[in-house]
Amino acid sequence: MDKAVKADLVAKWGRKAGDTGSPEVQIALLSTRITELTGHLKNNPKDHSTRRGLMAMVALRKKLLAYLLRENRERYLAVTEAFGIRRAK
């Protein structure tokens, strides 16, 4: 992910200018990175170190989504809708 894409995601999902710590921004950045790594792993199925990093990112995104669901349901719904993430039951 290049700087321009990252800056666009921060501008769109941040609560204020330069906000990189809010859960919405972190989920957006992780979702973009997860999509990139998934494509990489389709071409390189034996890259186990990348697969391990991908699983860690998926777990972190899951934790952030659970937190966002507890704290702000509207933002949770917006983020899951925008990135096509399946919702928790």
C-alpha positions as CSV (number, residue, x, y, z in Angstrom):
1,M,0.0,0.0,0.0
2,D,1.5,3.3,-1.0
3,K,1.3,6.6,0.9
4,A,-1.5,8.1,-1.3
5,V,-3.8,5.1,-0.6
6,K,-3.1,5.3,3.1
7,A,-3.7,9.0,3.2
8,D,-7.0,8.6,1.5
9,L,-8.1,5.9,3.9
10,V,-7.1,8.1,6.9
11,A,-8.9,11.1,5.5
12,K,-12.1,9.1,4.8
13,W,-12.3,7.1,8.0
14,G,-10.5,9.4,10.5
15,R,-12.5,11.3,13.1
16,K,-10.2,14.3,12.6
17,A,-7.3,15.3,10.4
18,G,-4.3,13.0,10.9
19,D,-6.2,10.5,12.9
20,T,-4.5,7.1,12.5
21,G,-5.5,5.5,15.8
22,S,-9.2,5.3,15.7
23,P,-10.6,1.7,15.2
24,E,-12.3,2.7,11.9
25,V,-9.0,3.8,10.4
26,Q,-7.1,0.8,11.7
27,I,-9.8,-1.6,10.3
28,A,-9.7,0.2,6.9
29,L,-5.9,-0.1,6.7
30,L,-5.9,-3.7,7.8
31,S,-8.6,-4.6,5.4
32,T,-6.7,-3.1,2.5
33,R,-3.5,-4.9,3.5
34,I,-5.4,-8.2,4.0
35,T,-6.8,-7.9,0.4
36,E,-3.3,-7.3,-1.0
37,L,-1.8,-10.2,0.9
38,T,-4.6,-12.5,-0.1
39,G,-3.8,-11.8,-3.8
40,H,-0.1,-12.4,-3.1
41,L,-0.8,-15.8,-1.5
42,K,-2.9,-16.9,-4.4
43,N,0.2,-16.5,-6.6
44,N,2.6,-17.8,-3.9
45,P,0.9,-20.6,-2.0
46,K,4.1,-21.8,-0.3
47,D,4.8,-18.4,1.3
48,H,4.1,-19.5,4.9
49,S,5.7,-16.5,6.7
50,T,3.3,-14.2,4.8
51,R,0.4,-16.5,5.6
52,R,1.3,-16.2,9.3
53,G,1.3,-12.4,9.1
54,L,-2.0,-12.4,7.3
55,M,-3.6,-14.6,10.0
56,A,-2.3,-12.1,12.7
57,M,-3.8,-9.2,10.8
58,V,-7.1,-11.0,10.4
59,A,-7.2,-11.7,14.2
60,L,-6.4,-8.1,15.0
61,R,-9.1,-6.8,12.7
62,K,-11.5,-9.2,14.3
63,K,-10.7,-7.7,17.8
64,L,-11.0,-4.2,16.5
65,L,-14.4,-5.0,14.9
66,A,-15.6,-6.5,18.2
67,Y,-14.6,-3.3,20.0
68,L,-16.2,-1.1,17.5
69,L,-19.4,-3.1,17.7
70,R,-19.5,-2.6,21.5
71,E,-18.7,1.1,21.3
72,N,-20.4,2.5,18.2
73,R,-22.7,0.2,16.2
74,E,-23.4,2.8,13.4
75,R,-19.7,3.1,12.6
76,Y,-19.3,-0.7,12.8
77,L,-22.1,-1.2,10.2
78,A,-20.6,1.5,8.0
79,V,-17.1,-0.1,8.1
80,T,-18.4,-3.7,7.5
81,E,-20.6,-2.5,4.6
82,A,-17.8,-0.5,3.0
83,F,-15.2,-3.3,3.1
84,G,-17.5,-6.3,2.6
85,I,-16.7,-7.8,5.9
86,R,-19.1,-10.4,7.3
87,R,-20.8,-9.3,10.5
88,A,-20.7,-11.0,13.8
89,K,-23.8,-12.8,14.9
